[in-house]
Amino acid sequence: MAIDYGGKRTGIAVTDEMQIIASGLTTVDTKSLFSFLEDYFKKEMVSKIIVGDPKRLNNEASTIAAEINKFVEKLSELYPQIEIIRMDERFTSKIAFQTMIDGGLKKKQRQNKALVDEIAATILLQDYMSSNRF
């Protein structure tokens, strides 16, 4: 699972059992993220969670980094059996937006920020899986 944490919305992506391809799962209102995860973990087995680590171009932490750190801390307390991995997510939203353009989505569809967050989480997960192959 990958989480693209945001102040308002959080994009979530998952992979298949064989970990071949990442797919967008949903976008959740960040306020209800823990209840969503609790329900999801009751139904599905998750062994790792990749959490986006937003950094600025100069490699400094972004303004939301402190909030994400608190989220990761609470997540690891609630689910100590799940490995949590932080991964640089610097360009995932821009890549997600470009993916929407390349996919032929109309301007109105590209303005759907929830879809951008979900695609960004998918890119984050696919990047992690690609970089950890054999």
C-alpha positions as YAML, in Angstrom:
chain: A
units: angstrom
residues:
- id: 1
  name: MET
  ca: [0.00, 0.00, 0.00]
- id: 2
  name: ALA
  ca: [1.13, 3.55, -0.69]
- id: 3
  name: ILE
  ca: [-0.18, 6.68, 0.98]
- id: 4
  name: ASP
  ca: [0.12, 10.14, -0.51]
- id: 5
  name: TYR
  ca: [-0.77, 12.08, 2.64]
- id: 6
  name: GLY
  ca: [-2.28, 15.51, 2.29]
- id: 7
  name: GLY
  ca: [-3.71, 18.12, 4.61]
- id: 8
  name: LYS
  ca: [-7.22, 17.68, 3.19]
- id: 9
  name: ARG
  ca: [-7.14, 14.50, 1.09]
- id: 10
  name: THR
  ca: [-4.98, 11.41, 1.09]
- id: 11
  name: GLY
  ca: [-4.44, 9.26, -2.00]
- id: 12
  name: ILE
  ca: [-4.15, 5.52, -1.50]
- id: 13
  name: ALA
  ca: [-2.82, 2.88, -3.87]
- id: 14
  name: VAL
  ca: [-2.40, -0.87, -3.52]
- id: 15
  name: THR
  ca: [-0.78, -3.68, -5.43]
- id: 16
  name: ASP
  ca: [-1.83, -7.18, -6.36]
- id: 17
  name: GLU
  ca: [-0.73, -10.24, -4.36]
- id: 18
  name: MET
  ca: [2.20, -10.87, -6.70]
- id: 19
  name: GLN
  ca: [3.22, -7.20, -6.46]
- id: 20
  name: ILE
  ca: [3.36, -6.73, -10.20]
- id: 21
  name: ILE
  ca: [1.36, -3.56, -10.71]
- id: 22
  name: ALA
  ca: [0.19, -0.67, -8.52]
- id: 23
  name: SER
  ca: [-3.41, 0.50, -8.79]
- id: 24
  name: GLY
  ca: [-5.15, 3.50, -7.35]
- id: 25
  name: LEU
  ca: [-7.56, 2.46, -4.62]
- id: 26
  name: THR
  ca: [-9.21, 5.69, -3.52]
- id: 27
  name: THR
  ca: [-8.82, 9.13, -2.08]
- id: 28
  name: VAL
  ca: [-9.89, 9.59, 1.53]
- id: 29
  name: ASP
  ca: [-10.67, 12.71, 3.53]
- id: 30
  name: THR
  ca: [-7.55, 12.92, 5.74]
- id: 31
  name: LYS
  ca: [-9.68, 13.39, 8.87]
- id: 32
  name: SER
  ca: [-11.17, 9.92, 8.37]
- id: 33
  name: LEU
  ca: [-7.94, 8.24, 7.22]
- id: 34
  name: PHE
  ca: [-7.39, 6.09, 10.32]
- id: 35
  name: SER
  ca: [-10.95, 4.75, 10.32]
- id: 36
  name: PHE
  ca: [-10.62, 3.95, 6.60]
- id: 37
  name: LEU
  ca: [-7.32, 2.11, 7.23]
- id: 38
  name: GLU
  ca: [-8.78, 0.19, 10.16]
- id: 39
  name: ASP
  ca: [-11.65, -1.07, 8.01]
- id: 40
  name: TYR
  ca: [-9.32, -1.86, 5.10]
- id: 41
  name: PHE
  ca: [-6.84, -3.80, 7.28]
- id: 42
  name: LYS
  ca: [-9.70, -5.96, 8.58]
- id: 43
  name: LYS
  ca: [-10.44, -7.09, 5.02]
- id: 44
  name: GLU
  ca: [-7.02, -7.08, 3.36]
- id: 45
  name: MET
  ca: [-3.53, -8.21, 4.32]
- id: 46
  name: VAL
  ca: [-1.00, -5.38, 4.13]
- id: 47
  name: SER
  ca: [2.66, -6.06, 4.88]
- id: 48
  name: LYS
  ca: [4.17, -2.68, 3.96]
- id: 49
  name: ILE
  ca: [2.99, 0.88, 3.72]
- id: 50
  name: ILE
  ca: [4.94, 3.31, 1.59]
- id: 51
  name: VAL
  ca: [4.37, 6.85, 2.82]
- id: 52
  name: GLY
  ca: [5.34, 9.77, 0.64]
- id: 53
  name: ASP
  ca: [8.07, 11.99, 2.05]
- id: 54
  name: PRO
  ca: [7.57, 15.41, 0.46]
- id: 55
  name: LYS
  ca: [10.75, 17.43, 0.11]
- id: 56
  name: ARG
  ca: [11.60, 20.69, -1.56]
- id: 57
  name: LEU
  ca: [14.02, 20.82, -4.48]
- id: 58
  name: ASN
  ca: [16.84, 21.73, -2.07]
- id: 59
  name: ASN
  ca: [16.11, 18.50, -0.13]
- id: 60
  name: GLU
  ca: [14.61, 20.30, 2.88]
- id: 61
  name: ALA
  ca: [11.40, 19.02, 4.45]
- id: 62
  name: SER
  ca: [8.18, 20.54, 3.13]
- id: 63
  name: THR
  ca: [5.69, 22.43, 5.26]
- id: 64
  name: ILE
  ca: [3.47, 19.35, 5.75]
- id: 65
  name: ALA
  ca: [6.39, 17.11, 6.84]
- id: 66
  name: ALA
  ca: [5.74, 17.55, 10.59]
- id: 67
  name: GLU
  ca: [2.10, 16.50, 10.12]
- id: 68
  name: ILE
  ca: [3.18, 13.44, 8.10]
- id: 69
  name: ASN
  ca: [5.73, 12.51, 10.78]
- id: 70
  name: LYS
  ca: [2.95, 12.53, 13.41]
- id: 71
  name: PHE
  ca: [0.78, 10.42, 11.11]
- id: 72
  name: VAL
  ca: [3.58, 7.87, 10.59]
- id: 73
  name: GLU
  ca: [4.28, 7.74, 14.32]
- id: 74
  name: LYS
  ca: [0.64, 7.01, 15.14]
- id: 75
  name: LEU
  ca: [0.38, 4.52, 12.27]
- id: 76
  name: SER
  ca: [3.38, 2.56, 13.54]
- id: 77
  name: GLU
  ca: [1.96, 2.56, 17.09]
- id: 78
  name: LEU
  ca: [-1.41, 1.24, 15.92]
- id: 79
  name: TYR
  ca: [0.00, -1.30, 13.44]
- id: 80
  name: PRO
  ca: [3.47, -2.37, 14.63]
- id: 81
  name: GLN
  ca: [3.28, -5.51, 12.48]
- id: 82
  name: ILE
  ca: [3.23, -3.45, 9.27]
- id: 83
  name: GLU
  ca: [6.53, -2.15, 7.92]
- id: 84
  name: ILE
  ca: [6.37, 1.57, 7.14]
- id: 85
  name: ILE
  ca: [8.74, 2.94, 4.52]
- id: 86
  name: ARG
  ca: [9.20, 6.62, 3.73]
- id: 87
  name: MET
  ca: [9.92, 7.47, 0.11]
- id: 88
  name: ASP
  ca: [10.69, 10.71, -1.67]
- id: 89
  name: GLU
  ca: [7.58, 11.92, -3.44]
- id: 90
  name: ARG
  ca: [8.90, 15.19, -4.84]
- id: 91
  name: PHE
  ca: [7.46, 14.99, -8.34]
- id: 92
  name: THR
  ca: [4.62, 12.48, -8.01]
- id: 93
  name: SER
  ca: [1.83, 15.07, -8.23]
- id: 94
  name: LYS
  ca: [3.36, 16.67, -11.32]
- id: 95
  name: ILE
  ca: [3.86, 13.26, -12.91]
- id: 96
  name: ALA
  ca: [0.28, 12.34, -11.99]
- id: 97
  name: PHE
  ca: [-1.05, 15.48, -13.67]
- id: 98
  name: GLN
  ca: [1.03, 14.79, -16.79]
- id: 99
  name: THR
  ca: [-0.24, 11.21, -16.79]
- id: 100
  name: MET
  ca: [-3.78, 12.55, -16.84]
- id: 101
  name: ILE
  ca: [-2.94, 14.76, -19.83]
- id: 102
  name: ASP
  ca: [-1.21, 11.90, -21.64]
- id: 103
  name: GLY
  ca: [-4.20, 9.69, -20.90]
- id: 104
  name: GLY
  ca: [-6.47, 12.10, -22.71]
- id: 105
  name: LEU
  ca: [-8.46, 13.35, -19.74]
- id: 106
  name: LYS
  ca: [-10.31, 16.55, -20.38]
- id: 107
  name: LYS
  ca: [-9.41, 19.73, -18.51]
- id: 108
  name: LYS
  ca: [-12.42, 19.40, -16.18]
- id: 109
  name: GLN
  ca: [-11.36, 15.85, -15.23]
- id: 110
  name: ARG
  ca: [-7.78, 16.99, -14.62]
- id: 111
  name: GLN
  ca: [-9.04, 19.53, -12.09]
- id: 112
  name: ASN
  ca: [-10.19, 16.66, -9.87]
- id: 113
  name: LYS
  ca: [-7.56, 16.95, -7.11]
- id: 114
  name: ALA
  ca: [-8.72, 13.68, -5.51]
- id: 115
  name: LEU
  ca: [-7.86, 11.84, -8.73]
- id: 116
  name: VAL
  ca: [-4.43, 13.53, -8.82]
- id: 117
  name: ASP
  ca: [-3.78, 12.33, -5.23]
- id: 118
  name: GLU
  ca: [-4.82, 8.78, -6.06]
- id: 119
  name: ILE
  ca: [-2.61, 8.69, -9.16]
- id: 120
  name: ALA
  ca: [0.29, 10.19, -7.17]
- id: 121
  name: ALA
  ca: [-0.03, 7.36, -4.62]
- id: 122
  name: THR
  ca: [-0.06, 4.85, -7.47]
- id: 123
  name: ILE
  ca: [3.13, 6.35, -8.93]
- id: 124
  name: LEU
  ca: [4.76, 6.28, -5.48]
- id: 125
  name: LEU
  ca: [3.94, 2.58, -5.06]
- id: 126
  name: GLN
  ca: [5.00, 1.65, -8.59]
- id: 127
  name: ASP
  ca: [8.31, 3.52, -8.12]
- id: 128
  name: TYR
  ca: [8.92, 1.65, -4.85]
- id: 129
  name: MET
  ca: [8.15, -1.71, -6.42]
- id: 130
  name: SER
  ca: [10.35, -0.97, -9.44]
- id: 131
  name: SER
  ca: [13.29, 0.09, -7.32]
- id: 132
  name: ASN
  ca: [13.06, -3.01, -5.12]
- id: 133
  name: ARG
  ca: [13.00, -5.70, -7.79]
- id: 134
  name: PHE
  ca: [15.74, -8.29, -7.69]
...
